[in-house]
Amino acid sequence: MKTPNQLRISLSLVILALGFSALGCFSIFNTQSPDGGSIFSVEHSYSLIGSIFSVLVGSTFLVAAITFRGIRTGAERLIAPIDATPI
């Protein structure tokens, strides 16, 4: 069973992943007003670059959460089969 600290770390990483990805997706799908500039404007380009970077950061946190959980689960599997009975 996970300790509360390990659970807190996993949950924090997942929340960070969801937050960064949501911010990136909101900015990507945000539509400009019809009187705004074209799709090739500098502002739109910077917004798109920032959105893509935010989604990449979110996916990095998600990979970190999955890796952290896998390492902890693997370590528990390695410890479980040890037999401590004396010979």
Backbone as JSON Lines, residues from 0, in Angstrom:
{"i":0,"aa":"M","n":[0.84,-1.18,0.0],"ca":[0.0,0.0,0.0],"c":[0.88,1.24,0.0]}
{"i":1,"aa":"K","n":[0.44,2.21,-0.74],"ca":[1.23,3.44,-0.83],"c":[1.12,4.25,0.46]}
{"i":2,"aa":"T","n":[2.2,4.9,0.8],"ca":[2.15,5.82,1.92],"c":[1.46,7.09,1.47]}
{"i":3,"aa":"P","n":[0.94,7.88,2.41],"ca":[0.28,9.13,2.02],"c":[1.19,10.07,1.24]}
{"i":4,"aa":"N","n":[2.48,10.06,1.52],"ca":[3.41,10.93,0.8],"c":[3.52,10.53,-0.66]}
{"i":5,"aa":"Q","n":[3.61,9.24,-0.94],"ca":[3.7,8.77,-2.32],"c":[2.41,9.06,-3.07]}
{"i":6,"aa":"L","n":[1.28,8.88,-2.41],"ca":[0.0,9.18,-3.02],"c":[-0.14,10.66,-3.32]}
{"i":7,"aa":"R","n":[0.34,11.48,-2.41],"ca":[0.29,12.93,-2.6],"c":[1.16,13.37,-3.78]}
{"i":8,"aa":"I","n":[2.32,12.76,-3.93],"ca":[3.21,13.09,-5.05],"c":[2.57,12.68,-6.37]}
{"i":9,"aa":"S","n":[2.02,11.47,-6.42],"ca":[1.36,11.01,-7.65],"c":[0.19,11.9,-8.02]}
{"i":10,"aa":"L","n":[-0.62,12.25,-7.03],"ca":[-1.78,13.1,-7.29],"c":[-1.34,14.5,-7.72]}
{"i":11,"aa":"S","n":[-0.29,15.02,-7.14],"ca":[0.21,16.34,-7.53],"c":[0.71,16.34,-8.98]}
{"i":12,"aa":"L","n":[1.41,15.3,-9.36],"ca":[1.91,15.22,-10.73],"c":[0.76,15.11,-11.74]}
{"i":13,"aa":"V","n":[-0.27,14.36,-11.39],"ca":[-1.42,14.23,-12.29],"c":[-2.16,15.55,-12.4]}
{"i":14,"aa":"I","n":[-2.34,16.25,-11.28],"ca":[-3.02,17.55,-11.3],"c":[-2.22,18.56,-12.13]}
{"i":15,"aa":"L","n":[-0.9,18.57,-11.98],"ca":[-0.08,19.46,-12.8],"c":[-0.2,19.12,-14.29]}
{"i":16,"aa":"A","n":[-0.22,17.84,-14.6],"ca":[-0.36,17.42,-16.01],"c":[-1.7,17.89,-16.57]}
{"i":17,"aa":"L","n":[-2.77,17.69,-15.82],"ca":[-4.08,18.12,-16.3],"c":[-4.18,19.64,-16.42]}
{"i":18,"aa":"G","n":[-3.6,20.34,-15.47],"ca":[-3.66,21.81,-15.5],"c":[-2.93,22.41,-16.69]}
{"i":19,"aa":"F","n":[-1.7,21.97,-16.91],"ca":[-0.94,22.51,-18.03],"c":[-1.58,22.13,-19.37]}
{"i":20,"aa":"S","n":[-2.05,20.9,-19.47],"ca":[-2.69,20.48,-20.72],"c":[-3.98,21.24,-20.96]}
{"i":21,"aa":"A","n":[-4.76,21.48,-19.92],"ca":[-6.01,22.24,-20.08],"c":[-5.73,23.67,-20.51]}
{"i":22,"aa":"L","n":[-4.73,24.3,-19.9],"ca":[-4.4,25.67,-20.29],"c":[-3.95,25.73,-21.75]}
{"i":23,"aa":"G","n":[-3.16,24.75,-22.16],"ca":[-2.71,24.73,-23.55],"c":[-3.86,24.5,-24.52]}
{"i":24,"aa":"C","n":[-4.76,23.58,-24.17],"ca":[-5.9,23.29,-25.05],"c":[-6.85,24.48,-25.13]}
{"i":25,"aa":"F","n":[-7.09,25.15,-24.0],"ca":[-7.97,26.31,-24.02],"c":[-7.42,27.39,-24.93]}
{"i":26,"aa":"S","n":[-6.12,27.59,-24.87],"ca":[-5.51,28.62,-25.7],"c":[-5.5,28.23,-27.17]}
{"i":27,"aa":"I","n":[-5.33,26.94,-27.47],"ca":[-5.33,26.49,-28.87],"c":[-6.71,26.66,-29.48]}
{"i":28,"aa":"F","n":[-7.75,26.27,-28.72],"ca":[-9.11,26.29,-29.26],"c":[-9.82,27.62,-29.08]}
{"i":29,"aa":"N","n":[-9.16,28.59,-28.48],"ca":[-9.75,29.91,-28.29],"c":[-9.87,30.6,-29.64]}
{"i":30,"aa":"T","n":[-11.08,31.04,-29.98],"ca":[-11.26,31.72,-31.26],"c":[-11.19,33.22,-31.06]}
{"i":31,"aa":"Q","n":[-10.62,33.89,-32.03],"ca":[-10.51,35.34,-31.96],"c":[-11.77,35.97,-32.53]}
{"i":32,"aa":"S","n":[-11.99,37.22,-32.19],"ca":[-13.14,37.94,-32.72],"c":[-12.93,38.17,-34.22]}
{"i":33,"aa":"P","n":[-14.02,38.33,-34.97],"ca":[-13.9,38.5,-36.43],"c":[-13.1,39.75,-36.84]}
{"i":34,"aa":"D","n":[-13.08,40.77,-35.99],"ca":[-12.32,41.97,-36.35],"c":[-10.84,41.86,-35.97]}
{"i":35,"aa":"G","n":[-10.45,40.73,-35.41],"ca":[-9.05,40.52,-35.03],"c":[-8.18,40.29,-36.24]}
{"i":36,"aa":"G","n":[-6.92,40.07,-35.99],"ca":[-5.96,39.86,-37.08],"c":[-6.14,38.51,-37.74]}
{"i":37,"aa":"S","n":[-5.34,38.26,-38.72],"ca":[-5.42,37.0,-39.45],"c":[-4.79,35.87,-38.62]}
{"i":38,"aa":"I","n":[-4.92,34.68,-39.15],"ca":[-4.36,33.52,-38.46],"c":[-2.83,33.54,-38.49]}
{"i":39,"aa":"F","n":[-2.26,34.31,-39.4],"ca":[-0.81,34.38,-39.53],"c":[-0.2,35.57,-38.79]}
{"i":40,"aa":"S","n":[-0.95,36.18,-37.89],"ca":[-0.42,37.33,-37.16],"c":[0.6,36.87,-36.12]}
{"i":41,"aa":"V","n":[1.39,37.8,-35.67],"ca":[2.44,37.5,-34.68],"c":[1.81,37.05,-33.37]}
{"i":42,"aa":"E","n":[0.72,37.71,-32.96],"ca":[0.07,37.35,-31.71],"c":[-0.45,35.92,-31.75]}
{"i":43,"aa":"H","n":[-1.04,35.55,-32.86],"ca":[-1.57,34.19,-33.0],"c":[-0.43,33.18,-32.99]}
{"i":44,"aa":"S","n":[0.68,33.52,-33.62],"ca":[1.83,32.6,-33.66],"c":[2.4,32.37,-32.26]}
{"i":45,"aa":"Y","n":[2.56,33.45,-31.49],"ca":[3.07,33.32,-30.13],"c":[2.1,32.55,-29.24]}
{"i":46,"aa":"S","n":[0.81,32.77,-29.44],"ca":[-0.18,32.04,-28.67],"c":[-0.13,30.55,-29.0]}
{"i":47,"aa":"L","n":[0.03,30.22,-30.25],"ca":[0.11,28.82,-30.67],"c":[1.37,28.15,-30.12]}
{"i":48,"aa":"I","n":[2.49,28.85,-30.17],"ca":[3.74,28.3,-29.63],"c":[3.62,28.08,-28.13]}
{"i":49,"aa":"G","n":[3.05,29.04,-27.42],"ca":[2.86,28.88,-25.98],"c":[1.92,27.75,-25.63]}
{"i":50,"aa":"S","n":[0.88,27.58,-26.43],"ca":[-0.09,26.5,-26.2],"c":[0.56,25.14,-26.39]}
{"i":51,"aa":"I","n":[1.32,25.01,-27.46],"ca":[1.99,23.74,-27.72],"c":[3.0,23.43,-26.62]}
{"i":52,"aa":"F","n":[3.72,24.44,-26.17],"ca":[4.69,24.26,-25.09],"c":[3.98,23.83,-23.8]}
{"i":53,"aa":"S","n":[2.82,24.42,-23.52],"ca":[2.06,24.08,-22.32],"c":[1.57,22.63,-22.38]}
{"i":54,"aa":"V","n":[1.1,22.19,-23.53],"ca":[0.65,20.81,-23.67],"c":[1.84,19.85,-23.52]}
{"i":55,"aa":"L","n":[3.0,20.22,-24.04],"ca":[4.19,19.38,-23.88],"c":[4.63,19.28,-22.42]}
{"i":56,"aa":"V","n":[4.54,20.38,-21.7],"ca":[4.88,20.36,-20.27],"c":[3.89,19.46,-19.52]}
{"i":57,"aa":"G","n":[2.62,19.57,-19.87],"ca":[1.61,18.71,-19.25],"c":[1.86,17.24,-19.53]}
{"i":58,"aa":"S","n":[2.24,16.91,-20.76],"ca":[2.52,15.51,-21.07],"c":[3.78,15.03,-20.35]}
{"i":59,"aa":"T","n":[4.74,15.93,-20.14],"ca":[5.94,15.57,-19.38],"c":[5.59,15.24,-17.93]}
{"i":60,"aa":"F","n":[4.71,16.03,-17.33],"ca":[4.27,15.72,-15.96],"c":[3.5,14.41,-15.91]}
{"i":61,"aa":"L","n":[2.71,14.11,-16.94],"ca":[1.97,12.85,-16.98],"c":[2.93,11.66,-17.08]}
{"i":62,"aa":"V","n":[3.95,11.78,-17.9],"ca":[4.96,10.72,-18.0],"c":[5.68,10.56,-16.67]}
{"i":63,"aa":"A","n":[5.97,11.67,-16.0],"ca":[6.62,11.59,-14.68],"c":[5.73,10.88,-13.67]}
{"i":64,"aa":"A","n":[4.43,11.15,-13.71],"ca":[3.5,10.49,-12.77],"c":[3.43,9.0,-13.04]}
{"i":65,"aa":"I","n":[3.37,8.62,-14.31],"ca":[3.31,7.19,-14.66],"c":[4.62,6.5,-14.29]}
{"i":66,"aa":"T","n":[5.73,7.16,-14.54],"ca":[7.03,6.58,-14.2],"c":[7.18,6.45,-12.68]}
{"i":67,"aa":"F","n":[6.76,7.45,-11.94],"ca":[6.85,7.4,-10.48],"c":[6.02,6.26,-9.93]}
{"i":68,"aa":"R","n":[4.82,6.09,-10.48],"ca":[3.96,5.01,-10.01],"c":[4.55,3.66,-10.38]}
{"i":69,"aa":"G","n":[5.12,3.54,-11.58],"ca":[5.71,2.29,-12.01],"c":[6.93,1.91,-11.2]}
{"i":70,"aa":"I","n":[7.73,2.88,-10.84],"ca":[8.91,2.61,-10.03],"c":[8.5,2.13,-8.65]}
{"i":71,"aa":"R","n":[7.51,2.78,-8.07],"ca":[7.05,2.38,-6.74],"c":[6.42,1.0,-6.77]}
{"i":72,"aa":"T","n":[5.62,0.71,-7.79],"ca":[4.99,-0.6,-7.89],"c":[6.04,-1.68,-8.12]}
{"i":73,"aa":"G","n":[7.02,-1.42,-8.95],"ca":[8.09,-2.38,-9.21],"c":[8.93,-2.64,-7.98]}
{"i":74,"aa":"A","n":[9.2,-1.6,-7.21],"ca":[9.99,-1.77,-5.99],"c":[9.23,-2.6,-4.97]}
{"i":75,"aa":"E","n":[7.91,-2.42,-4.9],"ca":[7.13,-3.22,-3.96],"c":[7.08,-4.68,-4.4]}
{"i":76,"aa":"R","n":[7.07,-4.92,-5.72],"ca":[7.08,-6.3,-6.21],"c":[8.41,-6.99,-5.9]}
{"i":77,"aa":"L","n":[9.51,-6.25,-5.93],"ca":[10.81,-6.84,-5.66],"c":[10.96,-7.17,-4.17]}
{"i":78,"aa":"I","n":[10.35,-6.38,-3.32],"ca":[10.47,-6.59,-1.89],"c":[9.56,-7.72,-1.41]}
{"i":79,"aa":"A","n":[8.4,-7.88,-2.01],"ca":[7.39,-8.84,-1.55],"c":[7.88,-10.29,-1.54]}
{"i":80,"aa":"P","n":[8.61,-10.8,-2.54],"ca":[8.95,-12.22,-2.52],"c":[10.06,-12.64,-1.55]}
{"i":81,"aa":"I","n":[10.65,-11.73,-0.85],"ca":[11.74,-12.07,0.06],"c":[11.2,-12.88,1.24]}
{"i":82,"aa":"D","n":[11.79,-14.03,1.48],"ca":[11.38,-14.88,2.6],"c":[12.36,-14.67,3.75]}
{"i":83,"aa":"A","n":[11.84,-14.22,4.89],"ca":[12.7,-13.88,6.02],"c":[12.75,-14.98,7.08]}
{"i":84,"aa":"T","n":[12.26,-16.17,6.79],"ca":[12.29,-17.24,7.79],"c":[13.7,-17.78,7.93]}
{"i":85,"aa":"P","n":[14.11,-18.05,9.14],"ca":[15.48,-18.59,9.33],"c":[15.57,-20.04,8.85]}
{"i":86,"aa":"I","n":[16.76,-20.43,8.48],"ca":[16.98,-21.78,7.94],"c":[17.06,-22.78,9.05]}
